[in-house]
Amino acid sequence: MTIRTRFGVVATCVLAAVGLQSCAKREAYLITDTKELASQHESNTSHDMLESMVKLNENTKSLINANAVDWQISTADDGERQLNIKFNAALANKPSLTINAESTWDFSLNDTVAVVMDIDNPSSEPVHLHVALTDVHGKKHNRNSAIPPHSSASYYSLIKGENVSLDTGMRSNPKHWDTDYTQLIWRTGSKEIDVSKIKSITFQVMGVMADKYITVRDIRAVRPTSFIQDSAKHIVDEFGQNNKIDFEGKVMSIDNLRQHFKEESVELQAQLPTDRSKFGGYLNGPKLESTGYFRTEKHDGKWALVDPEGYLFFSTGIANVRMANTSTITGFDVSDAYVKSRVSTDLTPEDSMGLNRLSNAAAEHRFEASAIRANMFTSLPDYNEDLGNFYGYRRSVHTGTIDKGETYSFYMANLARKFDDMTVDGVLDKWESLTVKRMQSWGFTSFGNWIDTRFYDNNNFPYFANGWIIGDFKTVSSGNDYWAPIPDPFDKKFAERTDTTVKQIALEVKNSPWCVGVFIDNEKSWGIMGSPESQFGLVAGTMALNASESPAKRAFVEKLKTKYNTIESLNKNWGKTFNSFDELNKGFAINFNSEEAIQDYSELLTFYAEAYFKTVASSMDKYMPNHLYMGARFADWGMTPELREAAAKHVDVMSYNYYREGINTAFWGFLEEVDMPSIIGEFHMGALDSGLFNPGLIGAHTQELRGQMYETYMNSVIDNPYFVGAHWFQYIDSPIAGRAYDGENYNVGFVSVADIPYKPFIKSVKRVNNSLYQRRFEK
């Protein structure tokens, strides 16, 4: 395959690298010398060339480490040198290629440094590519980008300079370097690494459904010289949109907003799918036993939900249909004296609360707490104005420039403008009605997790209830407490708080047959696969505690006493020199150099997880016996075999959040062993043609490509016999200035901040939903 690059040269050989096409020259340098690079890129004057980073020849090929990757260094017909990479989807869940420095790369003498590379994608599918720089201390600087189909472009990552660690309260900041190169999007790791000792660069794809191909050229270090001053200033217009650029669907006036609403109202009158039962089940399928509530059954070798009338049911829907995450931090705050404090008996986490608006009297004492946040907005209403009704307050946040403060919901303000109703209750009532019509028109069979409780009383569309177990019970660190430490299920207060939570959910649900089941908690950091240290971090965290202060530690010690008759036996397996079992009560570090000890850690982790899930299941049996316990929504980064084994004994449906391209065999092989009805609690794809700065965890290039990727993901779920549903996250785009809790500013909504649906994307969604039951149950 041959494609034309942005520099007017022809890039070839990516297919040749995997044996599908011949190349004239095989041996070459990946990177040319500095003079040649400067000549090739002299049209871009926003930087000075420092040096080429990577050079490869016959003697340095050993510097490349590849996992499930085919690669070749080649020379294209025009003489340009390049690295051709094929990521093999079937061989690994995360195929990768790492280029190591002969010693290290040193850019410490320059005040600002960016790593730039030219990347071609010769295929017809986007490549969601991760690029990581690692220093000698093991710190990783991880970024990614969706490389569009049939494209050739230059991508960059700023690794040194005043803007690298700039905290704006947004997950992704607007461009600071004034260049036409594409900015790789920050993901994880360390924003600041030791630029004097960079040891490697890694290219990786994750959870792909098909082989991926890229060509990489000219990996180089440059010093940017042209910057966009105050790049975050006035980035948000009065409607909460990107103020700096135009894009499809951008609202320019209230009349424009209402015209969109008028047009959509006509579209929503179109005929709904005709193969649905009262509860959204497969009307044309078999009639099974009806219990009056949703249940599970394996039918013809496929797990399925069964609706209250006995029809087969597959749950497709949208999660996070609520106002709690539509607000953004304004940069203003008030003294704590004007804010009602949280108490240990609260049942709802701060980020799941509604607006929680300050009084007008309290607002008179506002002060600027973050200048960079306050300057992001072209205008904010006065508290006494009608649009001032949509201010709120967060008493705590996960990450951001300030740890609490005033918020504003541009989304609710736009609804008020659209509906010509400036009251909060009026807006919510009209929004609720419109949202249910959309779900039905778009072909969904249910809502997903985290919906506003006002939908619980609709009695015309299935939903999932949710709850959090929070309180003053003990916790344990797994060493990777992304959201929070793990609850200690051996603490009696945990059981008490679980009971209180589930009892409250039961009061909200009112034994409704429209409630499919209940999700409780989310994405706990149970353990990370990859090493014993990360997999059993929760065990290590527990053993490091003193038994006098940790119920979990006491339970672990008692279990070990039961297993080992003598302390000598434990010492032998664990590599310890304890004099008695009593010494275990003190905190100590465990070793990972014994297979026998690691087996014990596995048993202890299972023991811990079983205590957690058994406690929650017991409360569900007590207060909600007619509804399914949907589990705790495992993240792929926080799930181990021990957790799956424990959960399967107590939940009705296994739940997983999986942000990848689809259900690939390289990761999901365990489903057959678990053999439980399973559901995807979260997934999404986003694009940058929306005006936002971050597409989301999985990127596409356009709304049309979002739709294509949605079809690929959903069809992989529908075709899998173990899944009974999948829920998209989320209904509404994140605020462009970042959601209040943690700054996420993703294009992952079905609708924009102006409540305008993304039609090209939704067209694909409707195609999947309209053929859902035929594909699932007739194939």
N, C-alpha and C positions, 0 to 999 in steps of 0.2 A: 504494500500500500504506500502511496506517495501523497503527501500533503504539503501545501505551501505555508511557510512560516511567516511570521510578522516581519522578519528581516529580509524577505524576498529570496530566501534559499529554500531548497527542497529537502525535507527530512524523510529518509527512507529507512528500511531495514528492521523495523520493529517486529515484523512478521518473519523476516529472515532469521532473526535471533532465535526464533523457536522452530526453525526448520521449514518454514512455509514459503520462503522466497530466498533467492540468492543475493549475496552482497559482493560488490567488487572488491572491497578491502575489509579484512576482519580485524587487523591489529592497529590500534590507534591510541592516542591520548584522549581521555574524556574531556579534558580541559586544555585549551591552548595557552600560550604564554600571554603575559599581560598586554604587550603591545598589540597582539592580534585581537584580543578581546576589546581593547579600547577602540580599535578601528571598527570592529563589528558593531559596537554599541555607541558610536560617537553621536548618533542622533538623539540620545537621551542625555541631556546636559544637567540633570538634577543631582548628579553625584560625581565623585571622583573615584577612579578605579584604584583599588588597593592591591589586590593580587588574586590570582586564580587559586582556589582552595584545593582542588583535587586534580591530580595528574595520575594517569594509569598507563603502564606499559607492561611488557612481558614480565618484568621483575617485581611489579607491584600488584599483580592480580591477586596475590595471596591476601591483600588487605581487604578484600571483599568477603563478607560472610552472608550467606543466603539461606533462608528458610522457606521452603516450598516456592522457590522462585527460579525461573530460568533467565539467564542474562547473557549478554554479549556486548563487548566493546567493538564498535564498528566504525567505518568511515562511509558516509553517504556519497552519492555520485558527485556531489559538488565539493567533496573534500572535507566537509565539516565532521568533526568527531563527536560521537554520541554513545550513550549507554542505553541499550534496549532491554526493557524489563518486562517479563511476563509473570504475573502473580497467579499461582495455581490455586483455584478456589477449592478443589476437592481434596487437596493435600494438607491444608491447615486452616484453622479459623482466622489466623492473623499472619498471612505470608509477609515476609519482610526481607529487605536487602540493606545491609549496613556497609558503608565505606569507612574504613578506619584510616586515621592519619598515620604516616610513618612514625612520627613522634607525636606532636600536637600542632594545631594551628593557633597562632598567637596574633590577636588583634588589639592588644591592650594599649598600644601607643596612639590609638585613634579615639577621639571623643565620641563619635557616633559611627556605628557599624551596622550594615545590613548584609545578610547573605542572600544572594540573588541566584536564581537558576531558571533556565528555559525548559519548559515541559511541554511535550506534545502528547495528545491523545488521538491516536489514529482510528479508534473504534467508534461504533455508533452508540455507545453507552457512556454515561459519565463515570469518572473514576474518583471516588471519594478517597483522596490521598492524604495520608498522615506523614509529616516530615518532622523528625526529631533531631536536635543537636544535643550531644552529651559531652560534658566536660570530664576531666580526670577524677573529679570527686563523685561522679555518678549522678550529678544533677542533670535533669533532662528539660529541654525547652521544646515543648510539643505544640505543633501547629498543624492545621490541615486546610484543604480546599477541595471543592468539587471541580475537577478538571473537565470542562465541557466536551462533548463528543466532537470529533473531527476538528480539534482546536490546536493552536500553537501560541503560547504566551509566556511571558516572564513573570515569575512569582518571587516574592521576597518576604523576609522575616527580619525585623529590627531586633538586634540582639544586644546593642549597647547604645545608650543615649538617655537624655532626660525623660523621654516619652515612654521608654520601655516599660517601666513599672508605674506609670501614671495611673492613679486610682480615681476613676470618674464615677464609680458606682454602676458601670455598665460592663456586661460580660465581654462585649467587643466595642472598642472605641472607633470613631471615625478616623480616616486616614490622617496621619500627621506628616508623612513624607509626601511632597508634591511630585508625584510620578504617575505615569500611566501603567506601571507594573501593578500586578494584582497582589494585594496583601494576603498572606497566609493568615488564617484566623487562629487566634490563641485558643488553646484547649486546656492542657494540664501541665503539671510539673512546675519548674521554676522559671519565672520570667527573666530573672537575672542569673546568668551562669558565669563561670570563670572564662571570660573571653580570651584570656592569655593561655589557656590550656584546654582547647576544644579537641576532643579525641576522635569523634565520629559523627557521621550523619546517616540517618536511617530513613528509608522509604518503606511505607507499610500500608496495606489495606486490611480491613477488618470485616468479617462476616459477609463476604460477597457471595453472590449467587452464581456468578460465572467468572471465568478467567478475565483478568484485567491487563491491559497493555499500556505502557507509557514509554516515551523516549525522553531521557534527561540529557541536557547539554549545558555547558558553561556554568558550572557551579563556581561562584566567584564572591569575593568580599568587596563591598564598595562603601564609600563614605558619603551618605546623603548630604547634599548642600542646600537644597531648596525645601522649605517647610511651610505648611499651612499654619499660620499663627492662630492661636485660640481655636483650634479645630473643633472643640466641643461647644463653643459659644453659639447660642441661638440656633441650635440644630433642630429644635422642636417648634413647630408652628402652632397656631391657636387650636388646630384640630388634633394635635398630638402626632403629626406626621413629620417626615423628614423635610425640613425647611430649606435645604440646600439644593435639592434636585427635584426634577419632575419624573413621574413614573405612572404607569398604567393604573387607573383607579384612584388617583390622588384627588381629594376633595378640595375644591377651591372656594366654595360658598355653601351657605345653608340651603339655598335653592338646589344646588348640585346634589347635596346630600339627600334631600327629599325626592329628587327625581330618580335617583338610584332606588330608593325605597318603593316608589310607585311602580317602576319597571319590575322589580323583584316580586311585588305582590301579585302581579299578573302571572309570572312564571310559577309561583307556588300553587296556583290553581290547577296545574296539570295533573293528570291521573296518577294515582299512587300504584305501587305494585299490587297485583290482584291475587298473588299466590300466598297471601299472609292471613293467618288466623287472627282472632281478636287480640291475642297477646304477641303477634308478630312471628308465630311459628309457621312451619311449612304446611300450608293448607292442603296442598296436593300430595303430601306424603302420607305415610301410615299413621293411623290413630292408635297411640299406645295408651298405657294406663294413665289416667288422669288423677291427680292427687289434690288439685286445687291450688298447688304452688309449683314453682320451678324445681326440678330435680335433675339428676344426671343418669344416663344409661348408655351402655355400649350397644350400638345397634349396627348389625351387619359389619362388625369389625371396626367401627368408628365410634369414638366417644362423642356424645351429644348431650346438650341440654334438652330437656323436655318441658314444654310450657304447661301452665296449669290445666289446660284442656287435653293434654296428651299428645300434642303435635311436636315433632322434632323442631329444635330451635338452635340457631347459631347466632351468637351475639356479636354484632358489628355496631360500633358506636364511637362517640367522642367523649373523652375524659376531660375533667376540669372545665365544666360548664358552670361557671360561677363568677362573681365579681371580685372575689378575694384577691386575685392576682392581676387585676387590671390597673392597679395604682402604681405610681412611681414616686420616688422621693423627690421633693421639691427643693431641698436644701435649707429649709427653714425648720425651726424647732421652738419649743416653749420649755419653761422650767417644769421639772417633774411635779411641782406642786399643783399644776393645772391638769395633770393626767392621772386617771385612775390606774392604780398599780395592778398587775396580775397577781393572782393568789394560787396556792398549790392545789386548790380544788377545781381550778379551771379545767374544762374538758376539751377545749378547742385551742390548738396551737395558734400563735400570733399570726402566722402567714396564711391561716385559713379563715381569719376573721373578715368581716365585712369592712365598710369604710371606717368605722370607729371615729367619727368626726369630732373634732374639738368644738366647744361652744364658741359662739361669736365673741363672748367676753374673754375667753382664754386666748383667742386668736389675736386680740389686741396686744398681747405680750409676746408675739412672735419675734424671733431674731434670726439673722442669717447664720446658719451653722456650717454651711459649706458653700463657698463662693462658686466653685466650679459647677455644682449642681444648680444653684440659683440662677446662674447665667446661661443655662442650657435653653431656657424657655423664652420665646419671643414675647409671650404675655401669659399671665395667669389672672383669673378673675378675683375680684374682691370677695371676701367672705359674705358680704351683705347682698351681693348680686345673686340672681337665680342660679347661675352656673357655679356659684360658690357652694351649692349644696353637695358637690361631689368631691370636696376635700375629705381627707381622712387622716389617720395617724397610726404609725407603727411604733409599738413600745420596745421592739427589738428587731434586729435584722440578722441575717446569716453573714453577709459580707456587704461592704460598701464604704463610702467615704465617711459616713457617720453611723453610729450604732442604734439610732432611733430618730424619729422625726416625722414631720408633716408629709402627707402624700396627696396626690391628685389623680383621679380617674378620668382621663380624656375620653375613654370609651363610653363611660356613663354619661359624660357631658354631650357626646355626639348623639347618643340615643335620645337624650332630652331634646336636643335640637331637631332630630329627625321626627320624633313623636309629637313635638310641640307640647311637651309636658315637662315642667321643671321640678316636679316633686319626685323624691326618691322612690316612694311606693308606686306612683303612677308609671314611672319608667320601668321598674321591675315587673309590674303586671303585664305591660305591653311586650316587654322583652321575653317574658316567659311564654306567652302565646305564640310569638313569632318563632321562637327557638324550637318549640315542639313541631310547628308546621314545617320548619326547615328539615329537622331530623327525619320526618316522614317523607317529605318530598325527595330528599337525597337518598332515600332507600335504606336507612339504618333500621336495625331491629330493636335497639335499646340505647340508653345512655351508657357511658362508661363510669369510671370512678370519679369521686369529687364533684358532685353536682350540687347546686343550691338546693337546700331542703324544701324549698317551695315547690319543686317538681315532684316531690314525694306524694302530693295529694292530687296529681293530675288525673290518675285513674284512666289513662288512655295511652300510656307509653311506658314500657318496662324500664327499670333503672336498677342501679346498684347503690346501696347505702355504704357509708364509710365512717370510720372512727379512728381516733388516735389514743393510745394508752400513754398518758403523760402524768406527771406528778412527782412527789418527793421520795419515790422509792430509790433504792440503790441502783447503780449502773456499773458496767465494766467496759474498759477500753479494749478494742481489738487492735489498736495501733494504727487504724485507718478509719477514724470516726468522721466520715465525710459530713454527714448531716448531724449526727449525735452519737454518743456512746450507746452500747446495747443495754436494754433493761436487764436487771437481775431478776430472773423469774423465780428464784428461791426466796426472795424477799416477800414476806406476807403482804406488804403494802402493794406489791405489784398485782397480786391476785385481787386485792380490794379495789384497786383502781381499774382493773380489767372489768370487774363486775359492774362498777359504776358506769364505765364507758358503754358497755354493751346494753345495760339497762336503759341508758339515755337513747341509744340508737333505736331500741325497741319502741320506746315512747314516740319517737319521730316517725317510724315506719308504720305503726298501728296495725301490725299483722297483715299488711296489704299483700295481695297476691301479685301485684305489679312489681314488687321488689324481688329481683332474682336472687340476690345474695348480698353479703357484706364483706368488704375489704377492710382489714384492720392493720394499721401501721403501713410502712412503705420503705423500701430500699434501705434496710438495715445493713450495717457494715459487718456482716457475719464473718467474712474471710475472703481472701483473694487467692485464686488458684495461681500456681506458678512456682511457689517454693513452700516448704514446710513452715517457714517463719511467717509468711503472710497468710497461709491457709489456716494455721492454728494460732493466729495472733490473739484470738479471744481466750484461748486456753492459757497462753503466756500472760495475758493481762490479768486473768483470774489468779494464777499462781503467784503473781507478783504482789498480791494484796495480803493483808493480815486477816486471818480468819475471824478475829474479834470484831472486824469492821465490815466483813463481806459474807453474806449468806451463801453466795455462790462458792466462795473459797471453802467454807465449812462443808458444803455438800460434796465438793471435789475430794476433800481430805477423807471424808467418811467413805466415799466410793472406793478410793485407793486402799483404805484399810481393809475393806471387804474383799478386794481382789487379791491383795498381797498378804500372806500370813505373817511375814516377817519384814522388818525394815531393810534387812540385808537383801532380800529379793528385789525390792524396789530400787535400792541403791545400785544393784548390778545392772538393771535394765535402764536406769535413768542416768547413770554415771555420776552418782551423788555419794556423799559420806554422812548421811544423817545418822544420829545416834538413836533416834526414836521417831515414831510417827508424830509425836507432839511437835517436833521441829518443823514439820510441814506447815504448821499453822502460821509461821512467820512468812513474810514475803520473800520469794527467791526467784532467780532466773532459771528457766528450763533450758535444756540442751536439745539440739536437733541432729545429733550425730549417732543416734541409736534407732534402729528400726523398731525395736521393742517399745521404746519410749514414744515414738511417733504413732504407733498403733494405739497406745494408751491415750495420746492426745486426741486421736480420732474418736475414740470411745467417749472421752470427756466432752468433746464438742457436740456429739450426738446427744449425750445426756443433757447438756445445757439446752440445746434446741428443743428437745422433746418436752422439757419442763415448760418452756415458753409456749409452744403450740398447744400442749395439753391444757394449760391454764386458760388460754383464749377459747379453745373448743368447749371447755366445760361451761364457760359463761354463755357461749352461744347456745348450747344445749338447754341451759336454764331459762334464758330469756327469749330466744328466737329459734325454737326447734323446727319451725317450718321453713326457715331460710338457710341458704347455702353459706358455709364459711369458705370464703374465697382466698384465704391465706394472706400473706404479708408482702406480695409483689416483689419477688427477688430481683435485684439488679444483676446483670451478668458479671459485674465487677465485685459483687458481694454475696456470692453463692458458692457453696461447696457441696460435694456428695453427701456429707453428713447432714447438712441442712435439708436437702431434698428428702433423704431417708426419714428424718424426723418429722418433717411437715406432712409427708404422705400418710403418716399414721393418724393424723388428726384433722386435716382439712378435707373439704369436699371437692375443691377444685384447686389445683396448683396454679399459682399466678407468677408471671415473669414480666419484667420490663426489659425490652430488648431493642436497642437503637442500632440497627444494622440494616442491610438491604433486604433481608428476608430470612426465612428459616432454612439455614444451610445445614447439611449433614455433618460438617466438620465440628460444629458446636453441639448440635441437638441430638447426638446419638444416645444420650441417656434417657430420652423419652420412652423408649421401648422397655427399658429396665424398670423405670418408675411405674409405667402403665397406669396413669391417672388422667382424668379429664383435666385439661390445661388451658390457660387463657393468657393472652398477651395483654398486660395492663397498660403499657405505654409503648408507642413508637411514633416517629414522625420524620418528615423530610421538609426542608425549606429552601428558599431561593433568595437571591439578592436583588431580583427585579422588583421587589416590593418596597424599596426605599429603606429597609432596615439594614443594620450593619452586620448582622449575623444570620445565616440561614437556619441555624439549629444544629443539632448533633449529627444529622445526616444532610448533606447538601445536594441540591440540584442547581441548574443554571437558570431555569425558567419555570413558570407555573405549569406549563405543559409537561416539562420533565418531572416535576413533582408528581403530577398525575400518573405518568408512566411508572414511576418508581413505587407509587402507592399500589398500583395494580400488581406489580411484581411481588411486593411484600405480602399483600393480602391473599393473592392466589397461592402463595407458598404456605400460608396458614390454613386456608380453606382445604387445600389438598392433603394436609397432614392429618392422619387419623386420630391423633391424640388431642388436637386443639378443638375447643368448643367456642372460640371467639377471639376477637382482637379489638383493642380500643386505641384510637388515635389520641395523642396528646398534642394539642389542646384545641379548644373551640375558637379562641380569640388570639390574635397575634400578641406577643409580649409587647409592653410599651417600648418604644424606640429608645427611651432613656433608661430602660431596665426596670424589671419588676422590683417592687420595693424590697422584697425579702432578700434577693441575691443578685440582682442586676441582669438576669437573663433578658436579652432583647432579640428574640428569635422570630423569624417569619415561619411560625409553625401553626398558624390559625387557619380555620376555614374562612374566617372573616378578618378584615383589617381592623385597625383601631377606629375606623369610621363605620364599622359594621357592614362593610361591603364584601360580599362573597367573592372568592377567587374562582371565577367561572371556568377557566380552562382546567384548573385542578379538579373542581367538583364534577366536571363532565366525566372524567375517568372514575371518580368515586362512584357516581351513579351507575356507570357501566358494570362495575364490580358488584354493587349491591343488588342490581336488578337481575343478575344471573346467579346470585349467591346460592340459592337452594338447589337449583339444577346442577350446579357444579359440585356442590358438597354431597348431595344425596342421590344423584342420578348417574354419577360416573361409575 
